[in-house]
Structure formats: C-alpha cells, structure tokens
Amino acid sequence: MEELKGLNGSAKNGHKRKRPDDRPSHTRTVAACDACRVSKTRCNSARPTCAQCLKRGRACVYPDTDPSSRFEVWGQRILTAIENQGRQLSDLAQVTRDGNQRPRPAPRSYFPYLKDDDLETLSRKDVLSTPITAGDVILNWSVFPKDKLFKTFPATAYIAKPNPYDHEECIPSPERVAVLREVFISEIQNKCPILDADQLDACIDEAQKTGFARSASTCLVLLILAIGAFWGKWPNDERHLVDGETGKRYTVAAPEHRLREASVYFAMAKKHMSAAFEDDTLLGALCACFFGTWYQYNIEPIQGWKMWRTASMLWEAYNLKHSQSIISRPQREKSLEQRIYWVCLKAECEIRHELPDLPTSSLQESAFPFSLPTFPEEDDTGTSPYSQDEQLTPSSHYYFLAEISLRRLLNRTRHAVTGLWETIDSFAAAKITDTLRHLQDQLQQWLECLPAALQFNIPPESWPAPEETELIKLMRERYVEVCELLCRGYLYICLHGGTRLTQGQMQIYGAQASAGLRLSIYRIKTEMPFFRHAGSWMACRVRFNQALCLIAAARGKELGVASAVYVDVPLDWRECVGLVQERLEIWSDQGGGIPEMAQIVRWLVSGE
C-alpha cells in the first residue's frame, strides 16, 4: 500500500515515472508478419522468421508494402547496442573518477548469464537447464525436425527394476567378505574415496560379531559386498552373447552368478535402510551414497538420484548438528564431511546435467566453506589388519580433487551458456564467447596443474598411451567431455546465428565448433564402451549427445545455414555416428532410456 501511495503522490505532483535504465529508448513497432496479423499475435518482426512463427514452425511472410521494416529491425538492434556501449562508457568514466579499478557489471537484462554471484557460488550452482546440455534439449536445435518420435527418457525409466532375489538371504563367510572387500578397495574406492579401508574394516568387524544384526554398519557392509559382487574387472569387455528374438545378440548385462549374489546382498541391505537413515553420524549418508552407486551401476538413474538426494539431506542434517557445536571433532571426520559434500553435489549435478527437469540440488545453497575436500594426515589414519598398501594413494587423492575441480568448471560453463538462444545476435554472441574463452583458459590451467601420475596424451592430436591406467583414462575422458562442451557453445551459435553474425565471428566460432566435432570423433573412437561401471549410463548419454552434435553440424551444412559456412564436419562423422548407434543398441536391454536414444540416432541418420 505504501508503494501505491508513493506512486499516486508522484502523479498528483505532476512528476513523470522514470523509464528503467535497461529499456531501449527507441521502441517503435515495425511491421508484423502476415501470420501474426491474422492471429492478432504480438510480432517481434525478426527476419527471416519471427519468434512466434519459429516457435510454431510455420512459414513467416512479411507484406511487400513495407520493405523498409527489415532495416528498422537492424536499426533497433544497432541503436540498442550503441546505447549499451554508451552506458558502459559512462560506467567506465564514473569508475575512473571514483578511483575504483573494478567496473560495475553489465545490465542483467542484456547478459542473462551474468549474475552478481561470486566465483565460488557459480562453481556450486546447479542451473536448471541450458540450450546445449542433455539430449532432449539438443534435439530442439533448429536443424532437427520439429516433430520428435519420443523423448530420450520415457516414463518407464522412472520405475525401479524388480529384484528377483528380493526374498533370499545369505550370510557371507569371512573368506567371501575378504574377497569382496578387496574388490571394493582395488576397483572402486580409489575413484570415490569416501570410505577409508580401516573404517570399512571396523564396520565389517561389528557386523560379523553381531551376526549381521540390524544396524547402520551392517547396512554399509552389505552394500559394499553387493557392489563388490556386481563389479567387473578393469579393463574387461563385458559383452557376451545371449539368445535374442532373431538369433544371438550381444548384451552387457551382468552374468547371472554375479547378479544373483549382488542382488541378495542388496536386498538384505535394504532391510537395514531405516537403521542407516536414523543414524546421526556420517554413516547414514555413506549408506545412501552407496545405494546410489548400486543403482547407477544397475542403470537406474532415477533411483540413484533419489539416493544421492537422500545422502545430501542426511549430510545437511549432520552439518547443521555440528555447525554450532563447540565439541571438537577428529580431522578424519571433518575430512569425510567435506568429501561426502562434494561427492553428493557432484552426483546430483551430473544426473541433472542430462535430466534437467529434476529439481536442483539443495547443497548448492549450503554455506559450507570448503572449495575442495581435504584428506586426513597419515598420522590420523587408524590401523588396519590388512596391508598398508591398501590405504589411499596420492593418485587417488589427486584424481578425486581433479574430478571435483572439473565439476566446478562444468557448473560455471552451464551457467555461462544459459544466455544462448535461437535468435542470438552478434553482440550477445560476442559476450558469451568471451566468457567461454575465459573458461577454456581455466581448463588449460587445470590441465597444466595435473600431477605426473594423472597426465595423459593431449587429445585430439595424440592417441591414448597403451599403458594408460584406469584413473588416467577416466581423467582424459572427463577432460575431453568438458572441452567438447565448451566448443559446443560455439557450434550452437554457428547453427543459430545466421546472418546476424559478422564474417569474422563466423570464422572464429566455426573454428572452435570444428574443434569440438573433432573431439567428439576422438572420444567415440578411443572410448572403452563395454566396460561396465557406475558411470555407464552417463557414458551412453555423452556419446549420444556427441553423435547428435555431429548430425546437427552435418544437417546445418546441408541446409545451408549461413553462419555454419566455416564449420568443418569430419569426413568420418557418419561412421562414428554408426558406432554410437551400435553401442547404444548393445546397451539397450539395460533400460534407462538407452533404447530410445538408439532409435533416435537410427531415425535421424536413416529416416526409419
């Protein structure tokens, strides 16, 4: 009411309301297209197709009686750019007068990807959606057909897979526990170091002494056994032949003996889930993390996301409990708190990266002060009845920190490209690509800071080394993924900028887009697509997205998109897309939207 009184008072006194600073002073309406005239819809008069016609996929025709309107469109854009430059010069002059070397940020309405957040906030920001991430979003690019057969993630993928061994129980022998524990330590822990060996051993001792009675420790041990029984051996190709409807076919389904044992342990762990989630230590959050790991390995991304989100909730409860406490905690416990925070945020962001309709992670709003997790000192590490060689190695530490650093860079990248849109103009493209260049520089700095234990041959010029370890392979593939995503922003601009871009921009952006396509070819040709791991579903999404980018670039050239003239499509793009289709078809019996992705690739390439 007070605001209304103020406005009324101003009107009575004869004062005019000031126009907002970010509103262009020149707003004369230009000629509407014929379709908008008939439907009495507001037309933005964009050439060659207005926003309404572009949205509805209809022909956009302007009246011949107003040929000057096209110049009016460009005149308005030029005037807007000049006014914005004038504001920036005024800001710079004010900054100089004030003696402050830090200019004010540009108006948010012109640069939607710029916020008032600091770098740390952007590094944790789980943005809702972008025009270049997730397969369904890429399929909305203007070069693809408007009518889609179906989505890449159907409703059936939200349903949990049945466990045929849900009612079976089997108390493992101490010898079998030791074997599966070793699998976990050697194959899993080094990539996700949120559970130290001696901490696991303490839980194993407690579970065995109590006969696997109901407790959080028992739940954790059973989950570790289930994951260990399920997991394959690096770098084995998991393909094997099974009977299909038309004869033998390949599958990457886990062998029956592994699936049965793992499913029994997992079903037993679920019966202890309530005990784990009632635990007020970090043990409950750890259990939720490993429930998420199991579901991801079983190609159940939604069930995995639910568990990672639960782990985040349990972490938040623990963090709130101890944030105001004056009781000192061991360094190891503080380190574990940091590691779990970043693992949960990273996992949620990665799944939402591909399924942007899911809600954002609540951890992004946390005031948790640590930019990267720390690890306890060696003196803080307890004793273990097993070999000291099993303790986390520096390579594991470096890998974990490098992964978190890349996740932070990916979050900043996603935040930057939210400013892309289908009718992007030269001015906005310049601002966004300037941000992308800064992010590419940060990626280069990340690469230069890698320790020797994780360094790899730089793609795409150099092929992977024959003796490459799993950690190095994962690090290299993650680098390629981030590098290609940064280049994908340029590809989007080249496919949508049209004649709104300058020739110089077309050349520069085309070169960057071409580099991204070469990285996609490299990734497809060098990956190990049939080794099953917790990131296999994500790997299917990555190869699908990269195949879509190759198809989009080829279609852009065929359609004669003006701004794509300098984009070089690799000669073997069709061969690589065929490889992606074949790999997705082999994975398709695992669900999770993979069959739909295979059908979409086949449809786009062959029209079937």
C-alpha positions as CSV (number, residue, x, y, z in Angstrom):
1,M,0.0,0.0,0.0
2,E,2.8,2.4,0.8
3,E,4.3,1.8,-2.7
4,L,0.9,2.7,-4.2
5,K,0.6,5.8,-2.1
6,G,4.1,6.9,-3.3
7,L,3.1,6.4,-6.9
8,N,-0.1,8.3,-6.5
9,G,1.6,11.1,-4.8
10,S,4.1,11.4,-7.7
11,A,1.3,11.5,-10.2
12,K,-0.5,14.3,-8.3
13,N,2.6,16.4,-8.1
14,G,3.0,16.1,-11.8
15,H,6.2,14.0,-11.8
16,K,6.6,11.5,-14.6
17,R,7.7,8.0,-13.9
18,K,11.3,7.4,-15.0
19,R,11.8,4.8,-17.7
20,P,14.0,1.9,-16.5
21,D,17.7,2.3,-17.5
22,D,17.7,-1.0,-19.2
23,R,14.8,-0.3,-21.5
24,P,15.7,0.9,-25.0
25,S,14.6,4.5,-25.8
26,H,13.6,3.6,-29.3
27,T,10.6,1.2,-29.3
28,R,8.6,2.0,-32.5
29,T,6.7,-1.1,-33.6
30,V,7.7,-2.4,-37.0
31,A,5.6,-4.3,-39.5
32,A,4.2,-7.6,-38.3
33,C,4.3,-10.7,-40.4
34,D,1.1,-11.9,-42.1
35,A,0.6,-14.9,-39.7
36,C,0.8,-12.6,-36.6
37,R,-1.5,-10.1,-38.3
38,V,-4.2,-12.8,-38.9
39,S,-3.9,-14.3,-35.4
40,K,-3.6,-10.8,-33.8
41,T,-0.4,-12.0,-32.0
42,R,2.4,-9.6,-31.0
43,C,5.2,-10.0,-33.5
44,N,8.8,-9.2,-32.9
45,S,9.4,-8.7,-36.7
46,A,12.6,-10.7,-36.6
47,R,14.0,-11.6,-40.1
48,P,13.7,-14.0,-41.8
49,T,11.4,-15.7,-39.2
50,C,9.8,-14.0,-36.3
51,A,9.8,-15.6,-32.8
52,Q,6.1,-16.7,-33.0
53,C,6.5,-18.4,-36.3
54,L,9.7,-20.0,-35.3
55,K,8.0,-21.3,-32.1
56,R,5.1,-22.7,-34.0
57,G,7.1,-24.0,-37.0
58,R,5.1,-22.1,-39.6
59,A,6.0,-20.1,-42.7
60,C,6.8,-16.4,-41.9
61,V,5.9,-14.0,-44.6
62,Y,6.1,-10.2,-44.4
63,P,4.0,-7.8,-46.5
64,D,5.7,-6.4,-49.6
65,T,4.3,-3.0,-48.9
66,D,6.7,-2.4,-46.0
67,P,10.2,-3.2,-47.4
68,S,11.8,-0.8,-45.0
69,S,10.8,-2.7,-42.0
70,R,13.8,-5.0,-42.2
71,F,16.1,-2.0,-41.9
72,E,14.0,-1.0,-38.9
73,V,14.8,-4.3,-37.2
74,W,18.5,-3.8,-37.7
75,G,18.3,-0.2,-36.7
76,Q,16.7,-1.1,-33.4
77,R,19.4,-3.6,-32.7
78,I,22.2,-1.2,-33.6
79,L,20.6,1.5,-31.5
80,T,20.3,-0.9,-28.6
81,A,24.0,-1.8,-28.9
82,I,25.0,1.8,-29.1
83,E,23.0,2.7,-26.0
84,N,24.6,-0.2,-24.1
85,Q,28.1,0.9,-25.2
86,G,27.2,4.4,-24.0
87,R,26.2,3.1,-20.6
88,Q,29.5,1.1,-20.4
89,L,31.5,4.2,-21.2
90,S,29.6,6.2,-18.6
91,D,30.3,3.5,-16.1
92,L,34.0,3.5,-17.0
93,A,34.1,7.3,-16.6
94,Q,32.5,7.0,-13.2
95,V,34.9,4.3,-12.2
96,T,37.8,6.5,-13.2
97,R,36.5,9.4,-11.3
98,D,35.9,7.3,-8.2
99,G,39.4,5.8,-8.4
100,N,38.0,2.3,-8.4
101,Q,39.6,-0.1,-10.8
102,R,36.7,-2.6,-10.8
103,P,33.9,-1.7,-13.3
104,R,30.3,-2.3,-12.5
105,P,28.6,-5.4,-14.0
106,A,26.7,-5.0,-17.2
107,P,22.9,-4.8,-17.0
108,R,21.5,-8.2,-16.3
109,S,18.7,-7.9,-18.9
110,Y,21.3,-7.8,-21.7
111,F,23.5,-10.6,-20.4
112,P,21.3,-13.2,-18.7
113,Y,24.4,-15.4,-18.0
114,L,26.0,-12.7,-15.8
115,K,24.9,-12.7,-12.1
116,D,26.1,-10.9,-9.0
117,D,27.3,-14.2,-7.6
118,D,31.0,-14.7,-6.9
119,L,33.1,-17.5,-8.4
120,E,32.5,-19.9,-5.6
121,T,28.8,-19.6,-5.8
122,L,28.9,-20.2,-9.6
123,S,31.1,-23.2,-9.1
124,R,28.4,-24.9,-7.0
125,K,25.4,-23.6,-9.0
126,D,23.2,-26.3,-10.3
127,V,21.4,-24.4,-13.0
128,L,18.0,-25.5,-14.2
129,S,18.7,-26.0,-17.9
130,T,20.8,-24.9,-20.8
131,P,20.3,-25.0,-24.6
132,I,23.4,-27.2,-25.2
133,T,23.2,-29.9,-22.5
134,A,21.0,-33.0,-22.4
135,G,19.9,-34.9,-25.4
136,D,16.3,-33.7,-25.5
137,V,17.5,-30.1,-25.4
138,I,19.9,-30.7,-28.3
139,L,17.1,-32.3,-30.3
140,N,15.3,-28.9,-30.0
141,W,18.0,-27.2,-32.1
142,S,16.6,-25.6,-35.3
143,V,18.4,-28.0,-37.6
144,F,16.4,-31.0,-36.3
145,P,12.8,-31.9,-37.2
146,K,10.2,-30.2,-35.0
147,D,8.2,-33.4,-34.5
148,K,10.1,-35.9,-32.4
149,L,9.3,-39.6,-32.2
150,F,9.7,-39.7,-28.4
151,K,11.8,-38.4,-25.6
152,T,15.1,-39.9,-24.7
153,F,13.9,-40.7,-21.1
154,P,10.5,-42.3,-21.1
155,A,8.1,-42.7,-18.1
156,T,9.1,-46.3,-17.7
157,A,12.7,-45.3,-16.9
158,Y,11.3,-43.8,-13.6
159,I,10.2,-47.2,-12.3
160,A,12.6,-49.3,-10.2
161,K,13.7,-52.6,-11.7
162,P,12.4,-55.6,-9.9
163,N,14.8,-57.7,-7.8
164,P,14.1,-61.4,-8.4
165,Y,16.1,-62.3,-5.3
166,D,14.4,-59.9,-3.0
167,H,13.3,-62.6,-0.5
168,E,16.6,-64.5,-0.4
169,E,19.2,-64.2,2.4
170,C,22.8,-65.4,2.6
171,I,25.2,-64.6,5.4
172,P,28.6,-64.4,3.7
173,S,31.5,-66.3,5.1
174,P,34.5,-64.4,6.4
175,E,36.5,-65.6,3.4
176,R,34.0,-64.3,0.9
177,V,33.8,-61.0,2.8
178,A,37.5,-60.6,2.5
179,V,37.4,-61.3,-1.3
180,L,34.7,-58.7,-2.0
181,R,36.3,-56.2,0.4
182,E,39.4,-56.5,-1.8
183,V,37.4,-55.9,-4.9
184,F,35.9,-52.7,-3.4
185,I,39.3,-51.4,-2.3
186,S,41.1,-52.1,-5.6
187,E,38.3,-51.3,-8.1
188,I,36.0,-48.7,-6.5
189,Q,37.5,-46.9,-3.5
190,N,40.3,-45.3,-5.5
191,K,37.8,-43.5,-7.7
192,C,35.4,-42.4,-5.0
193,P,37.4,-42.2,-1.7
194,I,34.7,-41.5,0.8
195,L,35.3,-44.7,2.8
196,D,38.7,-45.4,4.2
197,A,39.9,-49.0,4.4
198,D,40.2,-49.2,8.2
199,Q,36.8,-47.6,8.6
200,L,35.3,-50.3,6.5
201,D,37.2,-52.9,8.5
202,A,35.7,-51.6,11.7
203,C,32.2,-51.9,10.2
204,I,32.9,-55.4,9.0
205,D,34.1,-56.5,12.4
206,E,31.0,-55.1,14.1
207,A,28.6,-56.7,11.5
208,Q,30.3,-60.1,11.8
209,K,30.3,-60.0,15.6
210,T,26.6,-59.3,15.8
211,G,25.7,-61.8,13.1
212,F,24.7,-59.0,10.7
213,A,22.1,-57.7,13.0
214,R,20.1,-54.6,12.2
215,S,22.5,-51.5,12.3
216,A,23.9,-48.9,10.0
217,S,27.2,-50.7,10.0
218,T,25.6,-53.9,8.7
219,C,23.8,-51.9,6.0
220,L,27.1,-50.4,4.9
221,V,28.9,-53.7,4.8
222,L,26.1,-55.4,2.8
223,L,26.2,-52.6,0.3
224,I,29.9,-52.9,-0.1
225,L,29.5,-56.7,-0.6
226,A,26.7,-56.1,-3.2
227,I,28.8,-53.6,-5.2
228,G,31.9,-55.8,-5.0
229,A,30.0,-58.8,-6.3
230,F,28.4,-56.8,-9.1
231,W,31.5,-55.0,-10.3
232,G,33.5,-56.1,-13.3
233,K,37.3,-56.2,-13.7
234,W,39.0,-53.4,-15.4
235,P,39.5,-53.3,-18.4
236,N,37.5,-56.3,-19.4
237,D,35.0,-56.1,-22.2
238,E,31.6,-57.1,-20.6
239,R,29.9,-58.1,-23.8
240,H,28.6,-61.6,-24.2
241,L,26.2,-63.4,-26.5
242,V,22.7,-64.3,-25.4
243,D,19.6,-65.6,-27.3
244,G,17.5,-63.0,-28.9
245,E,14.3,-62.9,-30.9
246,T,16.1,-63.3,-34.2
247,G,19.2,-65.2,-33.0
248,K,22.2,-64.4,-30.9
249,R,22.8,-60.9,-29.8
250,Y,25.3,-59.0,-27.7
251,T,24.5,-57.7,-24.2
252,V,26.4,-56.1,-21.4
253,A,24.1,-57.4,-18.7
254,A,26.0,-58.7,-15.7
255,P,26.5,-62.5,-15.7
256,E,23.8,-64.4,-13.7
257,H,26.2,-65.6,-10.9
258,R,27.3,-62.0,-10.2
259,L,23.8,-60.6,-10.5
260,R,22.3,-63.2,-8.1
261,E,24.9,-62.8,-5.3
262,A,24.9,-59.0,-5.6
263,S,21.1,-58.8,-5.6
264,V,20.8,-60.9,-2.5
265,Y,23.2,-58.7,-0.6
266,F,21.5,-55.6,-1.9
267,A,18.1,-56.9,-0.8
268,M,19.5,-57.6,2.7
269,A,21.0,-54.1,2.8
270,K,17.6,-52.5,2.0
271,K,16.1,-54.2,5.1
272,H,18.6,-52.3,7.2
273,M,18.0,-49.0,5.4
274,S,15.9,-47.5,8.1
275,A,18.7,-48.1,10.7
276,A,21.1,-46.4,8.4
277,F,18.9,-43.4,7.8
278,E,18.2,-43.0,11.5
279,D,21.9,-42.8,12.3
280,D,23.0,-39.3,13.2
281,T,26.6,-39.8,12.2
282,L,28.0,-39.7,8.6
283,L,27.5,-43.5,8.4
284,G,23.9,-42.9,7.2
285,A,25.0,-40.6,4.5
286,L,27.6,-43.1,3.4
287,C,25.0,-45.8,3.1
288,A,22.8,-43.5,0.9
289,C,25.9,-42.8,-1.3
290,F,26.5,-46.5,-1.9
291,F,22.8,-47.1,-2.5
292,G,23.1,-44.5,-5.2
293,T,26.3,-46.2,-6.6
294,W,24.5,-49.5,-6.8
295,Y,21.6,-48.0,-8.7
296,Q,23.8,-46.2,-11.1
297,Y,25.7,-49.4,-11.8
298,N,22.4,-51.2,-12.4
299,I,21.4,-48.4,-15.0
300,E,18.7,-47.0,-12.8
301,P,19.5,-43.2,-12.8
302,I,16.3,-42.0,-11.2
303,Q,16.6,-44.5,-8.3
304,G,20.3,-43.5,-8.0
305,W,19.3,-39.8,-8.0
306,K,16.8,-40.4,-5.2
307,M,19.6,-42.0,-3.1
308,W,22.1,-39.2,-3.8
309,R,19.5,-36.7,-2.9
310,T,18.8,-38.6,0.4
311,A,22.5,-38.6,1.1
312,S,22.6,-34.8,0.6
313,M,19.7,-34.5,3.1
314,L,21.4,-36.7,5.7
315,W,24.6,-34.7,5.2
316,E,22.7,-31.4,5.7
317,A,21.3,-32.7,9.0
318,Y,24.7,-33.8,10.2
319,N,26.3,-30.5,9.2
320,L,23.6,-28.4,11.0
321,K,24.1,-30.5,14.1
322,H,27.8,-29.8,14.2
323,S,28.0,-26.3,12.7
324,Q,27.3,-24.7,16.1
325,S,28.8,-27.3,18.3
326,I,31.8,-26.4,20.5
327,I,32.8,-30.1,20.7
328,S,36.0,-30.8,18.7
329,R,35.9,-33.5,16.1
330,P,38.7,-35.6,14.7
331,Q,40.3,-34.4,11.5
332,R,39.3,-37.6,9.7
333,E,35.6,-36.9,10.5
334,K,35.9,-33.3,9.2
335,S,37.6,-34.6,6.0
336,L,34.9,-37.2,5.5
337,E,32.2,-34.5,5.9
338,Q,33.9,-32.5,3.1
339,R,34.3,-35.5,0.8
340,I,30.7,-36.5,1.2
341,Y,29.5,-33.0,0.5
342,W,31.3,-32.8,-2.8
343,V,30.5,-36.3,-3.9
344,C,26.8,-35.7,-3.3
345,L,26.8,-32.3,-5.1
346,K,28.8,-33.7,-8.0
347,A,26.5,-36.8,-8.4
348,E,23.3,-34.7,-8.3
349,C,24.6,-32.2,-10.8
350,E,25.8,-34.9,-13.2
351,I,22.4,-36.6,-13.3
352,R,20.6,-33.3,-13.6
353,H,23.0,-32.4,-16.4
354,E,21.2,-35.0,-18.5
355,L,17.7,-34.8,-16.9
356,P,17.2,-31.1,-16.3
357,D,13.6,-31.5,-15.3
358,L,14.7,-32.9,-11.9
359,P,14.8,-30.4,-9.1
360,T,18.2,-28.8,-8.3
361,S,20.5,-29.9,-5.5
362,S,19.8,-28.2,-2.2
363,L,23.6,-28.4,-1.4
364,Q,24.3,-25.6,-3.8
365,E,22.8,-23.2,-1.2
366,S,24.9,-24.5,1.6
367,A,27.3,-22.2,3.3
368,F,29.9,-25.0,3.6
369,P,33.2,-23.1,3.4
370,F,35.4,-25.6,1.7
371,S,36.1,-25.1,-2.0
372,L,37.7,-28.5,-2.3
373,P,37.8,-31.5,0.1
374,T,40.8,-32.2,2.3
375,F,42.3,-35.6,3.3
376,P,43.4,-36.5,6.8
377,E,47.1,-36.7,7.6
378,E,48.8,-40.1,7.7
379,D,49.1,-40.0,11.4
380,D,45.3,-39.6,11.7
381,T,44.7,-42.8,9.8
382,G,43.8,-45.7,12.0
383,T,45.4,-49.2,11.9
384,S,44.0,-51.9,9.7
385,P,44.5,-55.7,9.8
386,Y,45.1,-55.6,6.1
387,S,48.1,-54.3,4.1
388,Q,49.1,-50.7,4.5
389,D,49.4,-50.6,0.7
390,E,45.6,-50.5,0.6
391,Q,45.4,-47.1,2.1
392,L,44.5,-44.3,-0.3
393,T,47.4,-43.4,-2.6
394,P,48.3,-39.8,-3.7
395,S,46.9,-40.7,-7.2
396,S,43.5,-41.4,-5.7
397,H,43.6,-38.1,-3.8
398,Y,44.7,-36.2,-6.9
399,Y,42.1,-37.9,-9.1
400,F,39.3,-37.0,-6.6
401,L,40.4,-33.4,-6.4
402,A,40.8,-33.1,-10.1
403,E,37.3,-34.5,-10.6
404,I,35.8,-32.0,-8.2
405,S,37.6,-29.2,-9.9
406,L,36.2,-30.2,-13.3
407,R,32.7,-30.4,-11.8
408,R,33.1,-26.9,-10.6
409,L,34.2,-25.8,-14.0
410,L,31.3,-27.6,-15.6
411,N,28.9,-25.8,-13.4
412,R,30.4,-22.4,-14.4
413,T,30.1,-23.5,-18.0
414,R,26.5,-24.4,-17.7
415,H,25.8,-21.1,-16.0
416,A,27.5,-19.2,-18.9
417,V,25.6,-20.9,-21.7
418,T,22.2,-20.2,-20.3
419,G,22.5,-16.9,-22.3
420,L,22.3,-18.8,-25.6
421,W,19.0,-18.6,-27.6
422,E,17.8,-19.5,-31.1
423,T,17.8,-15.9,-32.5
424,I,21.1,-14.9,-30.8
425,D,22.7,-11.8,-32.3
426,S,26.3,-10.7,-32.9
427,F,26.5,-8.6,-29.7
428,A,25.2,-11.3,-27.3
429,A,27.3,-14.0,-29.1
430,A,30.5,-11.9,-28.5
431,K,29.7,-11.6,-24.8
432,I,29.0,-15.3,-24.3
433,T,32.1,-16.4,-26.3
434,D,34.2,-14.1,-24.3
435,T,33.1,-16.0,-21.2
436,L,33.7,-19.3,-22.9
437,R,37.3,-18.2,-23.7
438,H,37.9,-17.5,-20.1
439,L,36.5,-20.9,-19.2
440,Q,38.8,-22.5,-21.8
441,D,41.7,-20.8,-20.2
442,Q,40.7,-22.2,-16.8
443,L,40.5,-25.7,-18.3
444,Q,44.0,-25.2,-19.7
445,Q,45.2,-24.2,-16.3
446,W,43.6,-27.3,-14.8
447,L,45.4,-29.4,-17.4
448,E,48.8,-27.8,-16.6
449,C,48.3,-28.4,-12.9
450,L,47.7,-32.1,-13.2
451,P,50.3,-34.2,-11.3
452,A,52.5,-36.5,-13.3
453,A,50.6,-39.5,-12.0
454,L,47.5,-38.3,-13.9
455,Q,48.9,-36.7,-17.0
456,F,47.8,-38.0,-20.4
457,N,48.4,-37.5,-24.1
458,I,46.6,-34.4,-25.1
459,P,43.6,-35.0,-27.3
460,P,42.7,-35.0,-30.1
461,E,46.2,-34.7,-31.6
462,S,47.7,-37.6,-29.6
463,W,46.2,-41.0,-29.1
464,P,45.9,-42.6,-25.6
465,A,49.1,-44.3,-24.4
466,P,48.9,-48.1,-24.5
467,E,49.8,-48.4,-20.8
468,E,47.2,-45.9,-19.7
469,T,45.8,-46.7,-16.2
470,E,42.1,-46.6,-15.4
471,L,42.4,-43.3,-13.5
472,I,44.3,-41.7,-16.3
473,K,41.8,-42.9,-18.8
474,L,38.9,-41.5,-16.8
475,M,40.7,-38.2,-16.3
476,R,41.4,-37.9,-20.0
477,E,37.8,-38.7,-21.0
478,R,36.5,-36.2,-18.5
479,Y,38.8,-33.5,-19.9
480,V,37.5,-34.3,-23.5
481,E,33.9,-34.1,-22.2
482,V,34.5,-30.6,-20.7
483,C,36.5,-29.4,-23.7
484,E,33.9,-30.5,-26.2
485,L,31.1,-29.0,-24.1
486,L,32.8,-25.6,-24.3
487,C,33.2,-25.9,-28.0
488,R,29.5,-27.0,-28.3
489,G,28.5,-23.5,-27.3
490,Y,30.3,-22.2,-30.5
491,L,28.5,-24.9,-32.5
492,Y,25.2,-23.7,-31.2
493,I,25.9,-20.1,-32.2
494,C,27.1,-21.2,-35.7
495,L,23.9,-23.2,-36.2
496,H,21.6,-20.4,-35.0
497,G,23.3,-17.1,-35.5
498,G,22.6,-16.8,-39.2
499,T,23.3,-13.5,-40.9
500,R,23.2,-11.8,-37.6
501,L,26.9,-12.8,-37.0
502,T,29.7,-10.9,-38.7
503,Q,32.1,-12.7,-41.1
504,G,34.9,-12.5,-38.5
505,Q,32.7,-14.1,-35.9
506,M,31.6,-16.9,-38.3
507,Q,35.3,-17.8,-38.9
508,I,36.4,-17.7,-35.3
509,Y,33.3,-19.6,-34.0
510,G,33.4,-22.0,-36.9
511,A,37.0,-23.0,-36.0
512,Q,36.0,-23.6,-32.4
513,A,32.9,-25.6,-33.3
514,S,35.1,-27.7,-35.7
515,A,37.5,-28.4,-32.8
516,G,34.5,-29.7,-30.8
517,L,33.5,-32.0,-33.6
518,R,37.0,-33.4,-33.8
519,L,36.9,-34.1,-30.0
520,S,33.6,-35.9,-30.4
521,I,35.2,-38.1,-33.1
522,Y,38.2,-38.7,-30.8
523,R,36.0,-39.6,-27.9
524,I,33.9,-42.1,-29.9
525,K,37.0,-43.8,-31.4
526,T,39.0,-44.1,-28.2
527,E,36.4,-44.9,-25.5
528,M,36.0,-48.4,-24.0
529,P,32.2,-48.6,-24.4
530,F,31.6,-52.1,-22.9
531,F,33.4,-52.0,-19.6
532,R,30.6,-51.6,-17.1
533,H,30.9,-49.2,-14.2
534,A,28.8,-46.8,-12.2
535,G,29.1,-44.1,-14.9
536,S,28.0,-46.3,-17.8
537,W,24.6,-44.7,-18.1
538,M,26.2,-41.3,-18.2
539,A,28.7,-42.5,-20.8
540,C,25.8,-43.6,-23.0
541,R,24.3,-40.1,-22.7
542,V,27.6,-38.5,-23.5
543,R,28.2,-40.5,-26.7
544,F,24.6,-39.9,-27.7
545,N,24.9,-36.1,-27.3
546,Q,28.2,-36.1,-29.2
547,A,26.6,-38.1,-32.0
548,L,23.7,-35.5,-32.1
549,C,26.3,-32.7,-32.4
550,L,27.9,-34.4,-35.4
551,I,24.5,-34.9,-37.0
552,A,23.5,-31.3,-36.3
553,A,26.6,-30.0,-37.9
554,A,26.1,-32.1,-41.0
555,R,22.5,-31.0,-41.3
556,G,23.5,-27.4,-40.8
557,K,25.8,-27.7,-43.8
558,E,23.2,-29.4,-45.9
559,L,20.5,-26.8,-45.0
560,G,22.9,-24.0,-45.9
561,V,22.9,-22.3,-42.6
562,A,24.8,-19.0,-43.3
563,S,26.7,-18.9,-40.0
564,A,27.8,-22.5,-40.3
565,V,29.9,-21.9,-43.5
566,Y,33.2,-22.2,-41.6
567,V,32.2,-25.3,-39.7
568,D,34.3,-28.3,-40.9
569,V,32.4,-31.6,-40.4
570,P,34.8,-34.5,-40.1
571,L,34.7,-36.8,-43.1
572,D,34.1,-39.9,-40.9
573,W,31.3,-38.4,-38.9
574,R,28.7,-40.9,-40.3
575,E,30.9,-43.8,-39.4
576,C,31.3,-42.6,-35.9
577,V,27.6,-42.0,-35.5
578,G,27.1,-45.6,-36.7
579,L,29.4,-46.8,-33.9
580,V,27.4,-44.8,-31.4
581,Q,24.2,-46.4,-32.7
582,E,25.6,-49.9,-32.5
583,R,26.9,-49.3,-28.9
584,L,23.6,-47.9,-27.7
585,E,21.8,-50.9,-29.2
586,I,24.0,-53.3,-27.3
587,W,23.3,-51.4,-24.1
588,S,19.6,-51.0,-24.9
589,D,18.3,-54.0,-22.9
590,Q,19.5,-52.3,-19.7
591,G,16.8,-49.6,-20.0
592,G,17.3,-46.1,-18.6
593,G,16.2,-44.5,-21.9
594,I,19.1,-46.1,-23.8
595,P,16.8,-48.0,-26.3
596,E,15.1,-44.6,-27.1
597,M,18.5,-43.0,-27.8
598,A,19.4,-45.8,-30.2
599,Q,16.2,-45.4,-32.1
600,I,16.5,-41.6,-32.3
601,V,20.0,-41.9,-33.8
602,R,18.8,-44.5,-36.3
603,W,15.8,-42.3,-37.2
604,L,18.0,-39.2,-37.7
605,V,20.6,-40.9,-39.9
606,S,18.3,-43.2,-42.0
607,G,14.9,-41.7,-41.6
608,E,13.5,-45.1,-40.5
